[in-house]
Amino acid sequence: DSTVTGNVRYDLSGQLDGTLTVLSDSVYQLYLDGLTINATAGPALDLESEQKAFIVTASGTTNTLTDSATRALTMKAALYAKGPLVFSGNGALSVTGSYKHGIFSGDYIRVREGTLDVAVNARDAIRSVNGFIFDDGKLTVTATGTTTDDESKGIKVEGSETTGTGKGFVVLNGGEITVTSVGKAITAG
């Protein structure tokens, strides 16, 4: 919980069995340097701030986030964020979601570089409210949930009636995306 005015960086490494919750009054960075989080009753990362969160993977590292299929904490993803998420760094991040989504943002998600693997067996691999931007890097998505009329999608942007024209957006600038899903590969409201 940070009330610091100005940018904050959290260096994260090692293993946690549980949920890491971050509250911040300012923009912040999570620097993942060989991090493994296996949640026991909720999401692996619960980012409760509406401030922008930068997720940076250290070069040469593999980082893993796994949520729990059943939970006391009802956030709807293995990596749950109320605010925007920006992914970068030359390391790798693997996210596995078993409750609903792999990665969720209440605003937008941007991938600038790095290797990101997201797998879900319930709902959508990557879901945001306002937008998804992919600049570069390698993204592999596997979405295998088969719930009738709500099959897993690879990347879904909901769209919000209170933001802009009320329609979500997807921007693909470069990089490599591989999506295997039961429903649509990429869709925006």
Buried (B, 14 or more C-beta within 10 A) or exposed (E): EBEEEEEBEBEBEEEBEEBBBBBBBBBBBBBBBBBBBBBBEBBBBBBBBEBBBBBBBBEEBBBBBBBBEEBEBEBBBBBBBBBBBBBBBBBBBBBBBBBBBBBBBBBBBBBBBBBBBBBBBBBBBBBBBBBBBBBBBBBBBBBBBEEEEEBBBBBBBBBBEEBEEEBBBBEEEEBEBEBBBBBBBBBBB
